Amino acid sequence: MLRNAGEPDERATAAVVIGYVPKKQEVINDLQYAIEDPDESVRANAMRSLKAIAVLAAKKPDLGIRVSPTWLVEMLHSIVLSDRVQSAEALVTLTDGGDQATLDQIQESARPDLAEMARWKTLPYALPPFLLLGRVAGIPDAELHQFWEKGDRESVIRRALSQSGRSRRKRGN
């Protein structure tokens, strides 16, 4: 249904339901495929399901579940608000444990997009990209939260934009 249903509502429903299968690793490719669906609601539901799977993967690493960040990072370039918001939220989940490969991928291709998003006036939309930029810059989460609470987003944004790919220090929580 997720790949072949003719109606967007059917594919969007499938993107939610498929996230509940017991063997999560078996549906990750289907959900990543759905991130490229022409319908916004299908893409949003696929990213929500991937985010939920990423939470499970972090809580139970022995399951060996791996969500690739590639298509989520690509969605940060979208012109559609929900694509950008959902992908940023999912990437925050993927980087909660300091996933350096994901941070490197963000570093290489998404910093300008995240900087734009981190400056948005709607704070709930701006927070996830702000956190991602700070993590890319190697700023510990506790320090990021201090910058956020002071309303000093620009310091983090400038620091992240000025970073070269290999000059980051290891992120601490």
Backbone torsions as a table, in degrees:
resi	resn	phi	psi	omega
1	MET	NA	-42.1	-176.3
2	LEU	-62.6	-37.4	-177.6
3	ARG	-91.2	-28.3	-167.4
4	ASN	-121.2	-9.0	-178.4
5	ALA	-63.8	139.8	-178.4
6	GLY	-75.6	-28.8	-176.6
7	GLU	-96.0	132.7	178.6
8	PRO	-57.5	-36.6	179.8
9	ASP	-62.4	-37.3	178.3
10	GLU	-67.0	-43.0	178.7
11	ARG	-67.0	-38.0	178.9
12	ALA	-64.7	-41.2	177.4
13	THR	-65.1	-42.1	179.0
14	ALA	-61.5	-36.3	179.9
15	ALA	-65.2	-27.3	176.3
16	VAL	-81.0	-51.3	-174.2
17	VAL	-62.4	-40.0	-176.6
18	ILE	-61.8	-25.4	178.6
19	GLY	-67.2	-13.3	-178.1
20	TYR	-96.1	1.3	179.3
21	VAL	-65.2	148.9	-178.7
22	PRO	-64.6	-38.5	-177.8
23	LYS	-96.4	85.2	-173.8
24	LYS	-58.9	-40.7	-176.6
25	GLN	-58.4	-29.4	-177.5
26	GLU	-72.5	-16.4	-177.5
27	VAL	-109.9	-4.5	-176.8
28	ILE	-60.2	-43.8	179.4
29	ASN	-61.6	-39.1	177.9
30	ASP	-63.9	-41.8	179.3
31	LEU	-68.2	-37.7	177.4
32	GLN	-66.8	-35.9	174.4
33	TYR	-61.3	-42.0	-177.5
34	ALA	-67.5	-20.6	176.8
35	ILE	-63.2	-21.4	179.1
36	GLU	-97.0	7.1	-179.6
37	ASP	-60.3	146.8	178.4
38	PRO	-67.9	-18.3	-177.2
39	ASP	-94.0	130.7	-178.2
40	GLU	-60.2	-40.9	-177.2
41	SER	-69.0	-33.4	176.4
42	VAL	-65.1	-47.1	179.7
43	ARG	-60.6	-45.2	-178.8
44	ALA	-62.2	-44.9	179.9
45	ASN	-66.3	-37.8	178.2
46	ALA	-63.0	-42.7	-179.8
47	MET	-68.3	-36.7	176.0
48	ARG	-63.0	-43.2	179.1
49	SER	-64.4	-41.4	178.0
50	LEU	-64.1	-37.7	178.0
51	LYS	-62.9	-43.7	179.0
52	ALA	-63.4	-40.5	178.0
53	ILE	-65.3	-38.5	178.3
54	ALA	-63.5	-35.6	176.1
55	VAL	-63.3	-46.4	177.6
56	LEU	-60.4	-43.6	-179.4
57	ALA	-60.2	-38.1	179.5
58	ALA	-71.3	-37.0	-178.9
59	LYS	-75.9	-29.0	-177.5
60	LYS	-131.5	72.5	-177.4
61	PRO	-61.3	-23.0	179.4
62	ASP	-65.4	-15.5	177.2
63	LEU	-73.1	-18.5	178.4
64	GLY	70.0	26.1	179.9
65	ILE	-81.2	133.2	179.8
66	ARG	-132.4	119.4	175.3
67	VAL	-100.3	120.3	179.3
68	SER	-74.4	136.6	180.0
69	PRO	-82.6	-8.3	-168.2
70	THR	-53.5	-55.6	-176.7
71	TRP	-71.7	-29.2	176.1
72	LEU	-65.6	-42.5	177.4
73	VAL	-63.4	-42.0	179.4
74	GLU	-61.1	-34.2	-178.8
75	MET	-69.3	-14.9	175.3
76	LEU	-66.7	-18.2	179.2
77	HIS	-89.2	-4.9	-174.8
78	SER	-64.4	156.3	173.9
79	ILE	-91.7	-2.5	-177.9
80	VAL	-95.5	124.9	-176.5
81	LEU	-54.3	-50.0	-175.6
82	SER	-63.4	-33.1	176.6
83	ASP	-60.6	-47.0	-176.0
84	ARG	-69.1	-43.0	-178.7
85	VAL	-66.5	-48.3	-178.2
86	GLN	-64.3	-40.6	-179.2
87	SER	-68.2	-39.8	178.0
88	ALA	-62.3	-42.9	179.0
89	GLU	-63.1	-42.8	179.1
90	ALA	-65.2	-39.1	179.4
91	LEU	-68.5	-32.0	173.8
92	VAL	-61.3	-43.7	178.3
93	THR	-61.6	-44.2	-179.4
94	LEU	-64.9	-28.5	-177.1
95	THR	-100.1	2.9	178.7
96	ASP	-55.6	-34.2	-179.5
97	GLY	-93.9	9.6	178.2
98	GLY	82.9	29.4	-179.3
99	ASP	-57.9	98.5	-174.0
100	GLN	-65.2	-34.2	179.6
101	ALA	-64.0	-41.2	177.9
102	THR	-67.0	-43.4	178.1
103	LEU	-61.5	-38.6	177.3
104	ASP	-63.7	-41.1	179.9
105	GLN	-65.1	-41.7	176.5
106	ILE	-62.9	-44.9	179.4
107	GLN	-54.3	-44.7	-174.0
108	GLU	-73.2	-30.8	-170.4
109	SER	-133.5	-2.8	-172.0
110	ALA	-131.6	3.1	-176.9
111	ARG	-57.5	-46.5	-179.7
112	PRO	-61.0	-39.7	178.6
113	ASP	-64.0	-44.1	179.1
114	LEU	-65.4	-36.4	178.4
115	ALA	-62.7	-43.4	177.0
116	GLU	-59.4	-47.4	-177.7
117	MET	-65.7	-38.6	-178.7
118	ALA	-65.9	-18.1	177.7
119	ARG	-91.7	-2.5	-179.1
120	TRP	-59.3	148.0	-178.2
121	LYS	-77.6	-23.5	177.2
122	THR	-81.4	102.2	-170.1
123	LEU	-58.4	-41.5	178.7
124	PRO	-61.1	-28.2	176.8
125	TYR	-80.2	-29.2	-176.4
126	ALA	-81.4	-27.5	-174.6
127	LEU	-62.1	-50.8	-179.4
128	PRO	-57.2	-46.6	178.0
129	PRO	-65.4	-33.3	175.8
130	PHE	-60.9	-46.0	178.9
131	LEU	-62.3	-42.1	179.7
132	LEU	-63.3	-43.2	178.1
133	LEU	-61.5	-43.4	179.3
134	GLY	-63.2	-39.9	178.3
135	ARG	-66.7	-39.0	176.0
136	VAL	-60.9	-36.8	180.0
137	ALA	-79.0	-5.1	179.0
138	GLY	81.7	19.2	180.0
139	ILE	-84.4	127.3	178.6
140	PRO	-60.3	146.9	-177.7
141	ASP	-55.1	-40.5	-179.9
142	ALA	-60.1	-41.6	178.3
143	GLU	-68.9	-37.9	176.7
144	LEU	-59.3	-43.2	-179.9
145	HIS	-64.5	-33.3	176.1
146	GLN	-65.9	-45.4	176.6
147	PHE	-58.4	-44.6	-178.6
148	TRP	-62.2	-47.6	-178.2
149	GLU	-63.4	-32.0	177.2
150	LYS	-79.3	-8.9	-177.3
151	GLY	76.8	20.3	-177.6
152	ASP	-101.6	72.2	178.4
153	ARG	-75.9	-34.8	-173.6
154	GLU	-60.6	-36.8	179.9
155	SER	-60.7	-42.4	179.6
156	VAL	-69.7	-42.8	-179.3
157	ILE	-61.2	-48.4	179.5
158	ARG	-61.0	-42.0	-179.9
159	ARG	-62.7	-43.1	-179.7
160	ALA	-67.6	-39.7	-179.0
161	LEU	-70.4	-25.3	-178.8
162	SER	-89.2	-6.8	-178.3
163	GLN	-71.6	139.6	167.8
164	SER	-91.0	162.8	-174.2
165	GLY	-57.2	-29.4	-174.0
166	ARG	-111.7	4.9	-174.9
167	SER	-95.6	3.1	-179.3
168	ARG	-72.1	145.7	170.9
169	ARG	-93.1	162.3	-177.5
170	LYS	-64.3	134.0	-177.8
171	ARG	-74.8	136.9	174.6
172	GLY	-116.2	155.5	-179.0
173	ASN	-102.8	NA	NA
